[in-house]
Amino acid sequence: MANHKATKKDVRQANKRRDRNRYYGKTTRNAIRDLRVIKMQKEGADKLPEVESQIDKLAKKGIIHKNKAANLKSKLARKINALAK
């Protein structure tokens, strides 16, 4: 690694961004996991918009790919809708 001030600062910033992205990603994964274990359709329908919002934010920031976000949201919506039957 170079010993330039700018390079050292870039390393610090990259570490901060990585930690932040890991936190947001893990928080969203936990929310998805909690949503998947819900057995009541009404409770799932209440939580679904919050989780979809978190997923959209990850895609917007580039933490996950936009297609992965769409796939996750689609699967969660199908699961919640299937509970109504």
Phi and psi restraints in degrees (range 20) as a CNS / XPLOR table:
assign (resid 1 and name C) (resid 2 and name N)
       (resid 2 and name CA) (resid 2 and name C) 1.0 -72.0 20.0 2
assign (resid 2 and name N) (resid 2 and name CA)
       (resid 2 and name C) (resid 3 and name N) 1.0 156.4 20.0 2
assign (resid 2 and name C) (resid 3 and name N)
       (resid 3 and name CA) (resid 3 and name C) 1.0 -100.5 20.0 2
assign (resid 3 and name N) (resid 3 and name CA)
       (resid 3 and name C) (resid 4 and name N) 1.0 25.1 20.0 2
assign (resid 3 and name C) (resid 4 and name N)
       (resid 4 and name CA) (resid 4 and name C) 1.0 -78.0 20.0 2
assign (resid 4 and name N) (resid 4 and name CA)
       (resid 4 and name C) (resid 5 and name N) 1.0 148.0 20.0 2
assign (resid 4 and name C) (resid 5 and name N)
       (resid 5 and name CA) (resid 5 and name C) 1.0 -58.7 20.0 2
assign (resid 5 and name N) (resid 5 and name CA)
       (resid 5 and name C) (resid 6 and name N) 1.0 -43.6 20.0 2
assign (resid 5 and name C) (resid 6 and name N)
       (resid 6 and name CA) (resid 6 and name C) 1.0 -62.9 20.0 2
assign (resid 6 and name N) (resid 6 and name CA)
       (resid 6 and name C) (resid 7 and name N) 1.0 -37.1 20.0 2
assign (resid 6 and name C) (resid 7 and name N)
       (resid 7 and name CA) (resid 7 and name C) 1.0 -68.6 20.0 2
assign (resid 7 and name N) (resid 7 and name CA)
       (resid 7 and name C) (resid 8 and name N) 1.0 -41.3 20.0 2
assign (resid 7 and name C) (resid 8 and name N)
       (resid 8 and name CA) (resid 8 and name C) 1.0 -63.4 20.0 2
assign (resid 8 and name N) (resid 8 and name CA)
       (resid 8 and name C) (resid 9 and name N) 1.0 -40.7 20.0 2
assign (resid 8 and name C) (resid 9 and name N)
       (resid 9 and name CA) (resid 9 and name C) 1.0 -64.1 20.0 2
assign (resid 9 and name N) (resid 9 and name CA)
       (resid 9 and name C) (resid 10 and name N) 1.0 -41.3 20.0 2
assign (resid 9 and name C) (resid 10 and name N)
       (resid 10 and name CA) (resid 10 and name C) 1.0 -61.6 20.0 2
assign (resid 10 and name N) (resid 10 and name CA)
       (resid 10 and name C) (resid 11 and name N) 1.0 -37.9 20.0 2
assign (resid 10 and name C) (resid 11 and name N)
       (resid 11 and name CA) (resid 11 and name C) 1.0 -65.3 20.0 2
assign (resid 11 and name N) (resid 11 and name CA)
       (resid 11 and name C) (resid 12 and name N) 1.0 -42.9 20.0 2
assign (resid 11 and name C) (resid 12 and name N)
       (resid 12 and name CA) (resid 12 and name C) 1.0 -61.9 20.0 2
assign (resid 12 and name N) (resid 12 and name CA)
       (resid 12 and name C) (resid 13 and name N) 1.0 -43.6 20.0 2
assign (resid 12 and name C) (resid 13 and name N)
       (resid 13 and name CA) (resid 13 and name C) 1.0 -65.0 20.0 2
assign (resid 13 and name N) (resid 13 and name CA)
       (resid 13 and name C) (resid 14 and name N) 1.0 -40.6 20.0 2
assign (resid 13 and name C) (resid 14 and name N)
       (resid 14 and name CA) (resid 14 and name C) 1.0 -63.7 20.0 2
assign (resid 14 and name N) (resid 14 and name CA)
       (resid 14 and name C) (resid 15 and name N) 1.0 -38.8 20.0 2
assign (resid 14 and name C) (resid 15 and name N)
       (resid 15 and name CA) (resid 15 and name C) 1.0 -64.5 20.0 2
assign (resid 15 and name N) (resid 15 and name CA)
       (resid 15 and name C) (resid 16 and name N) 1.0 -42.2 20.0 2
assign (resid 15 and name C) (resid 16 and name N)
       (resid 16 and name CA) (resid 16 and name C) 1.0 -62.8 20.0 2
assign (resid 16 and name N) (resid 16 and name CA)
       (resid 16 and name C) (resid 17 and name N) 1.0 -45.3 20.0 2
assign (resid 16 and name C) (resid 17 and name N)
       (resid 17 and name CA) (resid 17 and name C) 1.0 -63.2 20.0 2
assign (resid 17 and name N) (resid 17 and name CA)
       (resid 17 and name C) (resid 18 and name N) 1.0 -42.0 20.0 2
assign (resid 17 and name C) (resid 18 and name N)
       (resid 18 and name CA) (resid 18 and name C) 1.0 -61.5 20.0 2
assign (resid 18 and name N) (resid 18 and name CA)
       (resid 18 and name C) (resid 19 and name N) 1.0 -46.2 20.0 2
assign (resid 18 and name C) (resid 19 and name N)
       (resid 19 and name CA) (resid 19 and name C) 1.0 -62.3 20.0 2
assign (resid 19 and name N) (resid 19 and name CA)
       (resid 19 and name C) (resid 20 and name N) 1.0 -42.5 20.0 2
assign (resid 19 and name C) (resid 20 and name N)
       (resid 20 and name CA) (resid 20 and name C) 1.0 -63.2 20.0 2
assign (resid 20 and name N) (resid 20 and name CA)
       (resid 20 and name C) (resid 21 and name N) 1.0 -46.1 20.0 2
assign (resid 20 and name C) (resid 21 and name N)
       (resid 21 and name CA) (resid 21 and name C) 1.0 -64.3 20.0 2
assign (resid 21 and name N) (resid 21 and name CA)
       (resid 21 and name C) (resid 22 and name N) 1.0 -38.5 20.0 2
assign (resid 21 and name C) (resid 22 and name N)
       (resid 22 and name CA) (resid 22 and name C) 1.0 -64.5 20.0 2
assign (resid 22 and name N) (resid 22 and name CA)
       (resid 22 and name C) (resid 23 and name N) 1.0 -39.8 20.0 2
assign (resid 22 and name C) (resid 23 and name N)
       (resid 23 and name CA) (resid 23 and name C) 1.0 -63.8 20.0 2
assign (resid 23 and name N) (resid 23 and name CA)
       (resid 23 and name C) (resid 24 and name N) 1.0 -49.5 20.0 2
assign (resid 23 and name C) (resid 24 and name N)
       (resid 24 and name CA) (resid 24 and name C) 1.0 -62.5 20.0 2
assign (resid 24 and name N) (resid 24 and name CA)
       (resid 24 and name C) (resid 25 and name N) 1.0 -41.2 20.0 2
assign (resid 24 and name C) (resid 25 and name N)
       (resid 25 and name CA) (resid 25 and name C) 1.0 -64.0 20.0 2
assign (resid 25 and name N) (resid 25 and name CA)
       (resid 25 and name C) (resid 26 and name N) 1.0 -44.1 20.0 2
assign (resid 25 and name C) (resid 26 and name N)
       (resid 26 and name CA) (resid 26 and name C) 1.0 -67.3 20.0 2
assign (resid 26 and name N) (resid 26 and name CA)
       (resid 26 and name C) (resid 27 and name N) 1.0 -40.9 20.0 2
assign (resid 26 and name C) (resid 27 and name N)
       (resid 27 and name CA) (resid 27 and name C) 1.0 -60.7 20.0 2
assign (resid 27 and name N) (resid 27 and name CA)
       (resid 27 and name C) (resid 28 and name N) 1.0 -42.4 20.0 2
assign (resid 27 and name C) (resid 28 and name N)
       (resid 28 and name CA) (resid 28 and name C) 1.0 -68.5 20.0 2
assign (resid 28 and name N) (resid 28 and name CA)
       (resid 28 and name C) (resid 29 and name N) 1.0 -40.9 20.0 2
assign (resid 28 and name C) (resid 29 and name N)
       (resid 29 and name CA) (resid 29 and name C) 1.0 -61.0 20.0 2
assign (resid 29 and name N) (resid 29 and name CA)
       (resid 29 and name C) (resid 30 and name N) 1.0 -39.8 20.0 2
assign (resid 29 and name C) (resid 30 and name N)
       (resid 30 and name CA) (resid 30 and name C) 1.0 -64.4 20.0 2
assign (resid 30 and name N) (resid 30 and name CA)
       (resid 30 and name C) (resid 31 and name N) 1.0 -40.5 20.0 2
assign (resid 30 and name C) (resid 31 and name N)
       (resid 31 and name CA) (resid 31 and name C) 1.0 -64.6 20.0 2
assign (resid 31 and name N) (resid 31 and name CA)
       (resid 31 and name C) (resid 32 and name N) 1.0 -39.7 20.0 2
assign (resid 31 and name C) (resid 32 and name N)
       (resid 32 and name CA) (resid 32 and name C) 1.0 -64.4 20.0 2
assign (resid 32 and name N) (resid 32 and name CA)
       (resid 32 and name C) (resid 33 and name N) 1.0 -44.1 20.0 2
assign (resid 32 and name C) (resid 33 and name N)
       (resid 33 and name CA) (resid 33 and name C) 1.0 -60.3 20.0 2
assign (resid 33 and name N) (resid 33 and name CA)
       (resid 33 and name C) (resid 34 and name N) 1.0 -44.5 20.0 2
assign (resid 33 and name C) (resid 34 and name N)
       (resid 34 and name CA) (resid 34 and name C) 1.0 -64.0 20.0 2
assign (resid 34 and name N) (resid 34 and name CA)
       (resid 34 and name C) (resid 35 and name N) 1.0 -36.6 20.0 2
assign (resid 34 and name C) (resid 35 and name N)
       (resid 35 and name CA) (resid 35 and name C) 1.0 -68.4 20.0 2
assign (resid 35 and name N) (resid 35 and name CA)
       (resid 35 and name C) (resid 36 and name N) 1.0 -35.8 20.0 2
assign (resid 35 and name C) (resid 36 and name N)
       (resid 36 and name CA) (resid 36 and name C) 1.0 -67.6 20.0 2
assign (resid 36 and name N) (resid 36 and name CA)
       (resid 36 and name C) (resid 37 and name N) 1.0 -27.1 20.0 2
assign (resid 36 and name C) (resid 37 and name N)
       (resid 37 and name CA) (resid 37 and name C) 1.0 -88.6 20.0 2
assign (resid 37 and name N) (resid 37 and name CA)
       (resid 37 and name C) (resid 38 and name N) 1.0 -4.5 20.0 2
assign (resid 37 and name C) (resid 38 and name N)
       (resid 38 and name CA) (resid 38 and name C) 1.0 -68.5 20.0 2
assign (resid 38 and name N) (resid 38 and name CA)
       (resid 38 and name C) (resid 39 and name N) 1.0 136.3 20.0 2
assign (resid 38 and name C) (resid 39 and name N)
       (resid 39 and name CA) (resid 39 and name C) 1.0 -107.7 20.0 2
assign (resid 39 and name N) (resid 39 and name CA)
       (resid 39 and name C) (resid 40 and name N) 1.0 -13.2 20.0 2
assign (resid 39 and name C) (resid 40 and name N)
       (resid 40 and name CA) (resid 40 and name C) 1.0 -99.6 20.0 2
assign (resid 40 and name N) (resid 40 and name CA)
       (resid 40 and name C) (resid 41 and name N) 1.0 128.4 20.0 2
assign (resid 40 and name C) (resid 41 and name N)
       (resid 41 and name CA) (resid 41 and name C) 1.0 -64.2 20.0 2
assign (resid 41 and name N) (resid 41 and name CA)
       (resid 41 and name C) (resid 42 and name N) 1.0 -40.9 20.0 2
assign (resid 41 and name C) (resid 42 and name N)
       (resid 42 and name CA) (resid 42 and name C) 1.0 -64.6 20.0 2
assign (resid 42 and name N) (resid 42 and name CA)
       (resid 42 and name C) (resid 43 and name N) 1.0 -44.5 20.0 2
assign (resid 42 and name C) (resid 43 and name N)
       (resid 43 and name CA) (resid 43 and name C) 1.0 -63.9 20.0 2
assign (resid 43 and name N) (resid 43 and name CA)
       (resid 43 and name C) (resid 44 and name N) 1.0 -40.7 20.0 2
assign (resid 43 and name C) (resid 44 and name N)
       (resid 44 and name CA) (resid 44 and name C) 1.0 -65.5 20.0 2
assign (resid 44 and name N) (resid 44 and name CA)
       (resid 44 and name C) (resid 45 and name N) 1.0 -39.6 20.0 2
assign (resid 44 and name C) (resid 45 and name N)
       (resid 45 and name CA) (resid 45 and name C) 1.0 -66.5 20.0 2
assign (resid 45 and name N) (resid 45 and name CA)
       (resid 45 and name C) (resid 46 and name N) 1.0 -29.6 20.0 2
assign (resid 45 and name C) (resid 46 and name N)
       (resid 46 and name CA) (resid 46 and name C) 1.0 -72.5 20.0 2
assign (resid 46 and name N) (resid 46 and name CA)
       (resid 46 and name C) (resid 47 and name N) 1.0 -37.9 20.0 2
assign (resid 46 and name C) (resid 47 and name N)
       (resid 47 and name CA) (resid 47 and name C) 1.0 -84.1 20.0 2
assign (resid 47 and name N) (resid 47 and name CA)
       (resid 47 and name C) (resid 48 and name N) 1.0 -23.2 20.0 2
assign (resid 47 and name C) (resid 48 and name N)
       (resid 48 and name CA) (resid 48 and name C) 1.0 -56.6 20.0 2
assign (resid 48 and name N) (resid 48 and name CA)
       (resid 48 and name C) (resid 49 and name N) 1.0 -46.9 20.0 2
assign (resid 48 and name C) (resid 49 and name N)
       (resid 49 and name CA) (resid 49 and name C) 1.0 -61.1 20.0 2
assign (resid 49 and name N) (resid 49 and name CA)
       (resid 49 and name C) (resid 50 and name N) 1.0 -34.8 20.0 2
assign (resid 49 and name C) (resid 50 and name N)
       (resid 50 and name CA) (resid 50 and name C) 1.0 -64.8 20.0 2
assign (resid 50 and name N) (resid 50 and name CA)
       (resid 50 and name C) (resid 51 and name N) 1.0 -45.0 20.0 2
assign (resid 50 and name C) (resid 51 and name N)
       (resid 51 and name CA) (resid 51 and name C) 1.0 -68.6 20.0 2
assign (resid 51 and name N) (resid 51 and name CA)
       (resid 51 and name C) (resid 52 and name N) 1.0 -41.0 20.0 2
assign (resid 51 and name C) (resid 52 and name N)
       (resid 52 and name CA) (resid 52 and name C) 1.0 -61.2 20.0 2
assign (resid 52 and name N) (resid 52 and name CA)
       (resid 52 and name C) (resid 53 and name N) 1.0 -37.6 20.0 2
assign (resid 52 and name C) (resid 53 and name N)
       (resid 53 and name CA) (resid 53 and name C) 1.0 -63.1 20.0 2
assign (resid 53 and name N) (resid 53 and name CA)
       (resid 53 and name C) (resid 54 and name N) 1.0 -42.9 20.0 2
assign (resid 53 and name C) (resid 54 and name N)
       (resid 54 and name CA) (resid 54 and name C) 1.0 -62.2 20.0 2
assign (resid 54 and name N) (resid 54 and name CA)
       (resid 54 and name C) (resid 55 and name N) 1.0 -42.6 20.0 2
assign (resid 54 and name C) (resid 55 and name N)
       (resid 55 and name CA) (resid 55 and name C) 1.0 -63.9 20.0 2
assign (resid 55 and name N) (resid 55 and name CA)
       (resid 55 and name C) (resid 56 and name N) 1.0 -42.8 20.0 2
assign (resid 55 and name C) (resid 56 and name N)
       (resid 56 and name CA) (resid 56 and name C) 1.0 -61.0 20.0 2
assign (resid 56 and name N) (resid 56 and name CA)
       (resid 56 and name C) (resid 57 and name N) 1.0 -39.6 20.0 2
assign (resid 56 and name C) (resid 57 and name N)
       (resid 57 and name CA) (resid 57 and name C) 1.0 -64.6 20.0 2
assign (resid 57 and name N) (resid 57 and name CA)
       (resid 57 and name C) (resid 58 and name N) 1.0 -39.3 20.0 2
assign (resid 57 and name C) (resid 58 and name N)
       (resid 58 and name CA) (resid 58 and name C) 1.0 -63.1 20.0 2
assign (resid 58 and name N) (resid 58 and name CA)
       (resid 58 and name C) (resid 59 and name N) 1.0 -41.8 20.0 2
assign (resid 58 and name C) (resid 59 and name N)
       (resid 59 and name CA) (resid 59 and name C) 1.0 -67.1 20.0 2
assign (resid 59 and name N) (resid 59 and name CA)
       (resid 59 and name C) (resid 60 and name N) 1.0 -39.6 20.0 2
assign (resid 59 and name C) (resid 60 and name N)
       (resid 60 and name CA) (resid 60 and name C) 1.0 -63.5 20.0 2
assign (resid 60 and name N) (resid 60 and name CA)
       (resid 60 and name C) (resid 61 and name N) 1.0 -38.3 20.0 2
assign (resid 60 and name C) (resid 61 and name N)
       (resid 61 and name CA) (resid 61 and name C) 1.0 -81.8 20.0 2
assign (resid 61 and name N) (resid 61 and name CA)
       (resid 61 and name C) (resid 62 and name N) 1.0 -7.8 20.0 2
assign (resid 61 and name C) (resid 62 and name N)
       (resid 62 and name CA) (resid 62 and name C) 1.0 84.8 20.0 2
assign (resid 62 and name N) (resid 62 and name CA)
       (resid 62 and name C) (resid 63 and name N) 1.0 13.0 20.0 2
assign (resid 62 and name C) (resid 63 and name N)
       (resid 63 and name CA) (resid 63 and name C) 1.0 -73.0 20.0 2
assign (resid 63 and name N) (resid 63 and name CA)
       (resid 63 and name C) (resid 64 and name N) 1.0 -38.1 20.0 2
assign (resid 63 and name C) (resid 64 and name N)
       (resid 64 and name CA) (resid 64 and name C) 1.0 -126.5 20.0 2
assign (resid 64 and name N) (resid 64 and name CA)
       (resid 64 and name C) (resid 65 and name N) 1.0 159.8 20.0 2
assign (resid 64 and name C) (resid 65 and name N)
       (resid 65 and name CA) (resid 65 and name C) 1.0 -73.3 20.0 2
assign (resid 65 and name N) (resid 65 and name CA)
       (resid 65 and name C) (resid 66 and name N) 1.0 149.6 20.0 2
assign (resid 65 and name C) (resid 66 and name N)
       (resid 66 and name CA) (resid 66 and name C) 1.0 -64.1 20.0 2
assign (resid 66 and name N) (resid 66 and name CA)
       (resid 66 and name C) (resid 67 and name N) 1.0 -32.4 20.0 2
assign (resid 66 and name C) (resid 67 and name N)
       (resid 67 and name CA) (resid 67 and name C) 1.0 -70.2 20.0 2
assign (resid 67 and name N) (resid 67 and name CA)
       (resid 67 and name C) (resid 68 and name N) 1.0 -36.4 20.0 2
assign (resid 67 and name C) (resid 68 and name N)
       (resid 68 and name CA) (resid 68 and name C) 1.0 -64.3 20.0 2
assign (resid 68 and name N) (resid 68 and name CA)
       (resid 68 and name C) (resid 69 and name N) 1.0 -39.6 20.0 2
assign (resid 68 and name C) (resid 69 and name N)
       (resid 69 and name CA) (resid 69 and name C) 1.0 -61.5 20.0 2
assign (resid 69 and name N) (resid 69 and name CA)
       (resid 69 and name C) (resid 70 and name N) 1.0 -44.5 20.0 2
assign (resid 69 and name C) (resid 70 and name N)
       (resid 70 and name CA) (resid 70 and name C) 1.0 -63.8 20.0 2
assign (resid 70 and name N) (resid 70 and name CA)
       (resid 70 and name C) (resid 71 and name N) 1.0 -41.1 20.0 2
assign (resid 70 and name C) (resid 71 and name N)
       (resid 71 and name CA) (resid 71 and name C) 1.0 -64.6 20.0 2
assign (resid 71 and name N) (resid 71 and name CA)
       (resid 71 and name C) (resid 72 and name N) 1.0 -43.4 20.0 2
assign (resid 71 and name C) (resid 72 and name N)
       (resid 72 and name CA) (resid 72 and name C) 1.0 -61.3 20.0 2
assign (resid 72 and name N) (resid 72 and name CA)
       (resid 72 and name C) (resid 73 and name N) 1.0 -46.7 20.0 2
assign (resid 72 and name C) (resid 73 and name N)
       (resid 73 and name CA) (resid 73 and name C) 1.0 -63.5 20.0 2
assign (resid 73 and name N) (resid 73 and name CA)
       (resid 73 and name C) (resid 74 and name N) 1.0 -40.0 20.0 2
assign (resid 73 and name C) (resid 74 and name N)
       (resid 74 and name CA) (resid 74 and name C) 1.0 -64.2 20.0 2
assign (resid 74 and name N) (resid 74 and name CA)
       (resid 74 and name C) (resid 75 and name N) 1.0 -45.7 20.0 2
assign (resid 74 and name C) (resid 75 and name N)
       (resid 75 and name CA) (resid 75 and name C) 1.0 -64.3 20.0 2
assign (resid 75 and name N) (resid 75 and name CA)
       (resid 75 and name C) (resid 76 and name N) 1.0 -40.8 20.0 2
assign (resid 75 and name C) (resid 76 and name N)
       (resid 76 and name CA) (resid 76 and name C) 1.0 -66.1 20.0 2
assign (resid 76 and name N) (resid 76 and name CA)
       (resid 76 and name C) (resid 77 and name N) 1.0 -40.7 20.0 2
assign (resid 76 and name C) (resid 77 and name N)
       (resid 77 and name CA) (resid 77 and name C) 1.0 -64.7 20.0 2
assign (resid 77 and name N) (resid 77 and name CA)
       (resid 77 and name C) (resid 78 and name N) 1.0 -41.3 20.0 2
assign (resid 77 and name C) (resid 78 and name N)
       (resid 78 and name CA) (resid 78 and name C) 1.0 -62.7 20.0 2
assign (resid 78 and name N) (resid 78 and name CA)
       (resid 78 and name C) (resid 79 and name N) 1.0 -40.4 20.0 2
assign (resid 78 and name C) (resid 79 and name N)
       (resid 79 and name CA) (resid 79 and name C) 1.0 -64.9 20.0 2
assign (resid 79 and name N) (resid 79 and name CA)
       (resid 79 and name C) (resid 80 and name N) 1.0 -44.0 20.0 2
assign (resid 79 and name C) (resid 80 and name N)
       (resid 80 and name CA) (resid 80 and name C) 1.0 -66.4 20.0 2
assign (resid 80 and name N) (resid 80 and name CA)
       (resid 80 and name C) (resid 81 and name N) 1.0 -41.0 20.0 2
assign (resid 80 and name C) (resid 81 and name N)
       (resid 81 and name CA) (resid 81 and name C) 1.0 -66.4 20.0 2
assign (resid 81 and name N) (resid 81 and name CA)
       (resid 81 and name C) (resid 82 and name N) 1.0 -32.0 20.0 2
assign (resid 81 and name C) (resid 82 and name N)
       (resid 82 and name CA) (resid 82 and name C) 1.0 -69.3 20.0 2
assign (resid 82 and name N) (resid 82 and name CA)
       (resid 82 and name C) (resid 83 and name N) 1.0 -24.7 20.0 2
assign (resid 82 and name C) (resid 83 and name N)
       (resid 83 and name CA) (resid 83 and name C) 1.0 -67.2 20.0 2
assign (resid 83 and name N) (resid 83 and name CA)
       (resid 83 and name C) (resid 84 and name N) 1.0 -24.6 20.0 2
assign (resid 83 and name C) (resid 84 and name N)
       (resid 84 and name CA) (resid 84 and name C) 1.0 -70.6 20.0 2
assign (resid 84 and name N) (resid 84 and name CA)
       (resid 84 and name C) (resid 85 and name N) 1.0 -22.6 20.0 2
